[in-house]
Amino acid sequence: MIDQVRKFTDSTNFNNALKVTLASVIPVFIASYLGHFEIGFTVAIGAFLTYPSDIPSNLKHKVNGVLVAALIVSGCNLLVNVLHPFPYILYPVISVVIFFLSMISVYGHRANMVSFSGLLATALAFGHVHTGWEMFQNSGLILLGGLFYLLISLLFHFVRPHRYVELQMAECIKLTSKYLKLRGDLWNIDADRPKIIEKQLHLQVELNTIQENIREVLIRNRPDTGSSNQNRKMLLVFISLVEIMELALSTSFDHSKLQEKFSGHPKVLATYQHLAYNLAATLKQLSKSIENKNQYISKHSLIKDLENLENVILEYAKATGETENSEGVWMLTNMVHYAEKQIEKIKVVERAFISAVSLQDLKGRDKDLDKLLAPQYYPWSTFRENLSFSSTNFRHSLRLTITILIGFLIGALFPLQNIYWILLTIVVIMRPGYGLTKERSYHRIFGTIVGGLIAFAILSVVHNHIAIGTFAIIAMILGFTFTAVNYKIGATFVTIYVVFVYGLLTPDITNVIQFRILDTVVGGGLAFIANYFFWPSWEFLNMRVHLKKSIEANRNYVEQISIFYNKKGEVTIAYRSARKNAFIEVSNLMASFQRMSQEPKSKQKQLPQLYKLVVLNHSMLSSSASLGTYIQSHKTTNASEAFNVVIKTVVRNLNDAIAVLEAKANHSELIPEVKEDVALRFTELKNIRAKELKESHLYDPEEFQQKMQEAQLVIEQLVWLTNLSENIFKSSMKLQDN
């Protein structure tokens, strides 16, 4: 229990909640002590509204983001107060402001959170309108609150500069462990393989997000942190984790065939599964060690597990009388090779947490990492290009603006107590996608009702202001902590906190709860209805965009693998960038499919066909990674003409699929091209390669056998890539025809 509490209080979400709580509570305490509660409360609102913009990044971007948010929050508040006496000017101007603030989210996650802060401030300003000098004083205090939050955030940053990266790394290790555990589950005879693969795809989406967070903080901070041992350690661990995932993704086994092959020798596969589980368990133990800040001591002997597997293979070979070249032993040898490579990479991660890390340990793998980051600039052209109905952001911005105006109208027509709470609910709940808006609407309403009832029950018994204030602070911390991980629970605690605050300010708490619930239901209902009827962004429309990007990323990755195989040498930044983008775009495609599956059945158009393309793109990435990993980890021969012919065929198939999805090509013109190189299959390619090797005068049988093994492994992936690229093209044609 104590460990669970410690883990909870050490989490990133709790620390973020603690920052905004301190930044909000301290001004109230100080001002109340001096007899100016309202001033402290206004400063607290400024801190509260600025908080969303504080996202993980390097120090410079962090400060700039929070400062811009603080200025926007203060400016929006002042604008509403200045124009409020002139409704004919106020509502057109506010409509433009809301639309603009929502549109700046096209510039990425940071801009999206700054936008959210501005929208919250605009909505909240209608709840407390000031006149004369008071409106300038109020806006100034809100700006002061934003600056005070920045000060608190910087204090947390300098007190624990590395903790965020450590916790994110622990989470990344844990998710990687889960992925490897699922690979072990595939060896169960009764395994539900489609379900396990689906879970792996979901994990890849999570891993993609957290890896981007780590890149953003770890790599962008390098100029500030220098080459410290901590920085080198985190870099080495992160690079190794990416390689572990690439190796896991690139190495696949035909489980049905293997279980059939070794059905009479269950000990073989059971020993391998035990090793696979221990690979995952070792990473899980590492993540716990980081979370608990304990010294890492390995509980698993991976080398011994590997030796056990090798001994079992020898026993199998003796029992069956099979030689090293037999199919069964060859299959098992491939499994051993995979395990050896994974153990080697996991050992690198283990050593990083046991001893100091030097520059030599990185071996240049950290070179040019900053080039893998997305550039941080905000050109006007990006905003202008999104000013059309083809843009999801444009439709969402227009939808949000109109929904808020409807909220104003409902507030004017009906005797609702707090119109601004309807606006706040719309801003908090409404998202570009229907599925997420629907889910958040339900969770928000549920949390508001449950939280209101809990708060009312407590206030009916507790009347001491100090106790109520203490409960409010606890509820605030828990509300902000859970909002990021469980919105339903977060909304419940936020409601409790708000009701407690009102309980301190007004004796008529029953009315507050009733109107808060009513306003939330109205706001949630408007958000839900608007997302269905006002230019909805149904995911089946976005799926094709993500599908095209995924195919393009896979094509670029294949091209970089081909360049590397032909030129040899070190892995280039172009190769690593193409690999990273392929992983990201396939994850984005899967995330888009997940959102689509949450939408109404009538909007889940061509769901089976789209899922097939998701799986095909994932398999394409897996096969490409397998080929790329093999080429990197083996001393390979010069690329043959047969290799280049097949790669060109694969690239052409993918280009044709992209052309079909863009509706830039006639289907009938493309079909013959797909079949042009259909004869390039395993036997033919193997014969071509054998001939090329003999012409190279490789008379040593052992060397010739080694080169032929390379040929077989490479050609198998080439054949698979060809089949996948053809299937992607054909499935794309079928998708467009329906």
Disulfide bonds with the S-S distance in Angstrom:
none
